[in-house]
Amino acid sequence: MSVAKKEYKRITVKTLVDMKANGEKISMLTAYDYTMAKIVDGAGTDVILVGDSASNVMAGHETTLPITLDQMIYHASSVVRAVSRALVVVDLPFGSYQSDPKEALRSAIRIMKESGGHALKLEGGKEIKESIKRILNAGIPVMGHLGLTPQSIYKFGTYTVRAKEEQEAMQLLEDAKLLERLGCFAIVLEKIPAELAKQVAASVSIPIIGIGAGNGVDGQVLVLHDMLGMTHEFHPRFLRRYLNLYEDMTQAISQYVDDVKSIDFPNDNEQY
């Protein structure tokens, strides 16, 4: 059963908790630049994630690991300038929080001060709890991320579904409860069995946002470039392409090239 969509002038971390309590699903998409963020925000998306996936879709890296703190601040600043409604969550990049809680706090403060973002997202559970505690104690909202955590891809060795075995599933559930106790306002669950994700969502009072985690959670997130069909080589089961911009843009650009070479562009009405 669908729930009537309530109008919110501005989405906050409290809004998301209220949305879960009211049974209203949460929409979340990535954005990395001003122009795209303006469109995503204007279309009514609740949360915009400035993801470290910029490392892949914007910079062409194989993994999310190479993107730097400075680069994340640049992308986040561009997005924040475009947004008037959505909550802007920024990924802390690999190496900026895992080993040293003091370094985690310094990284978090830099992003918040220099980008104007509204909250941060960190990957991991109990192994990073001290970093999360320091950031939360500074008054910075934190979104967790469990399941497939791309910053740990070399440890996993594969992008296949996580937590299929009982031991890992139980650890994920415990980590979700820990993140809630620490004070995280929401958790992303990536590429885990739908039944487990549904169980996690029912076990905590904070919103659970899924990507490849079924429809029993409190909201969904996709990478913008994937759902618009700009990246055409990527075909995971969880991805629904709402457009095929790769083909449309290729056709448009090819037509432009032909028109320039044939002196069809600009025509008499397109010059001064």
N, C-alpha and C positions, 0 to 999 in steps of 0.2 A: 504494500500500500504506500503510495506516495504521500509526502507531507507537503503542505502548502509552503511555498518559498517566502520567507519573511524578508522585508527590505531592511538592509543595514546601511547606514551612511558610512560607517567605518568599522572594519573588522579588527577586533583585538583578540588577545589570548582568551579573555573571559568570554567573548562572543562564541569562540569555538567550543568551549566547555558547555555553554548554554545550548548551543546547537545540538551537541550530543544528547544532553538531557532532554531536549525537546524532540528528538528523533529526526532532526533535519540533517541530511547528508552534507558533507563538506567537499567543495571542489578546490583542487590545487593543481597548478601547472607551473612549469619552470619558465623563466625569462632571464635574459642576460644583457639586454640593451634597452635603451629608451623607447625606440619605436615599437618594438614588439610588446614591451611591458605596458605601453599605453593602450594597445589593442586588448591585451589579456585583461587588464584592469577594467577597461570600459565595457567588456563583455560580461562582467559580473562575477569573475572568478574570486573565490573567497581568500585563497592564500596563493601568493606568488613565491616560489622557491628559487632563489638565486643559487642554483646547484653547482657543485664542483663538476657536474657533467658538462659544464662549459669547457672543461679540458678536452672532452671528446668532440662535441658538436661545434664549438667555436674555434678551437685551436688545432683539432685534428689529431690529438694524442690517442693512443690505444687505450689508456686507462685514465682514471681521475687523479692519479698520484702526482703528475708533474705541476699542476696548477699551484700558484703561489698565493700567499696571503695578500700581497699587493695587487695581484690580478683579481682576486675575489673582491677586494675593496673597490676596484675600478668597475667591475660588472655590477656590483650591488649599488654603487652610487648612481650609475646610469639608470637602473631600474627604479630606485627610490624617487628620482626626479620626475618619473612618469606617473607615479601611482597616487591616487586620491582616495581609494576605498579599500583595497586588499591589504591584508597583513603580509609584510615582506619578511621572509625567513631566509637567512644566509647560511650556507654551509661553511663550517670551519674546515679548512683544507688539511690534507694529510700532512702530518709532521708538526702541526701547530698546537696540538693539545694532548697527544697520546702519552708522552713520556714524563711530562713535568706539569703539575697543576698550576704552578706559577706562570709558566709559559702559556698555558691554556688561557689563564685570566688576561694576560697581556694581549694575546691574540684577539680574544673576545672584545676587550675594551677598544682596541684599534678598529675593529670592524664597526662596532656600534658608533664610535665617535666620528670616524672618517667617512662612513657610508650613509649613516642615518637609517640603517636597517632597524627592524622592530624586534627581531628575535634571531637566535642562532640554532643550527642543527648540528648534532654530533653523532657519530656512528659508534655504537658499542654499548655494553651493559656494565656489569660490575667492575670490569677492568679499567674503566675510565670514571668511576664514581667520584673520585677525589677532584678531578677536573670539573665535573658537572657541579659539584657542591660549591667550589670556589666561584664559578661563574654565576650560579644562582644567588650566592651570598652577596654578590656585587649588584644584584637587582636586575640581572639580564635574563630574560626568558629563554628557556631551552626546550627544543624539540628533540626527542630521542630518535634513534634509527636502529632497528634490529632486523635479523634475518640475513639476507644477502647484503653485506656491507661492502660496497665496491672498493673502498680504500684498503680492504683486507684481501683483495683478489689474489695476490700472490700466495697468501696463506691457504686460501680455499683451493686455488688452482683451476677453478672453473666457475662459470656463472649459472650453474644448475640450481634447482630448487633446494633451499636449506630447510633444516629442522624436520626432515621426514622420519628420522629415527627418534625413538622415545626420549633418549637421554638429551639430545640437543633440543627437542621440543620442550621438555620440562625446564631446561636452562633458559630458553627464550621466554617462557611464561614467567619464570622467577625474575629475569632481568626486566621485563615489562613492569612487574609490580614494584621492583626496586626503583625504576625510573620515576614511577608515580610517587613513591614515598619521598624521593629526593626533592621532588617539586617540579618535574618536567610538566609542561602544559599539554603535550601531545606526543605521539610516537608514530613514526613511519615504519610499517612492516613491509619488507620487500621480498618477493618471490618465496613465499612459504605456503604450505597447504592451506586451503580455504577454511577447513574445519578448525585448524589450530588458530588461524587469525580470528575467526569468529569467537573462539574460546577466550582469546586474549582480550578482545573488545568487550566481552561480557564480564571480564574479571577486574577491569579497572574503570575508574570514573572519568579518566581523561580520554580525549578523542584518539582513535586509532585510524591512521590514514594508510590505505593499502596501495601497493603497486605489485600486481601479480599475486595478490593475497585474497582474491575472491570478493564477494559482495556483502559479506556478513560483518564488515567493518563500518566505521563512521564516516569515511570519505575516501576519495581516490586521488592519486597524483599520477601524471604522465609527463614525460619530457615533451615540451612544446613542438620541437622539430620532428619528433617521431609521430605525434598524433596528427600533425598537419601534412605528413607525407613528404617532408623535405629530405629526410634520411630514408633511403629506399632499400638499403642492404639489410636492415635490422627487422627481423620477423618473429619476435617472441609471441607466445600464445596470448599474453595479457594485453597486447597492444591493439587498439582499434584506431585505424586511420580515418579521420574525419574529412580529409582532403588528400589529393595527390599532387601536392605543389611541385614535387620534383619534375614530373612530366609537364605540368602547366608552365612552370618557369622556364624549363628547357625550351619548350616550343615558343614561348614569347621572346626569349633572348635570341633564338635562331632566326625568328622573323625579323627582329630588329637588325641583326647583322645583314640579312638579305636586303632589307630596305635601304640600309646605308650604302651597301655596295652597288645597288641598282639605281641609286640617286632618287629613290622614291621618298626617302626621308632626309631632310624636311621638305614638305611640299610648299606651295605658295602661301597657304594659310598658316604655316608654322614658322614663318620668318618675318623679320621687321623691314 
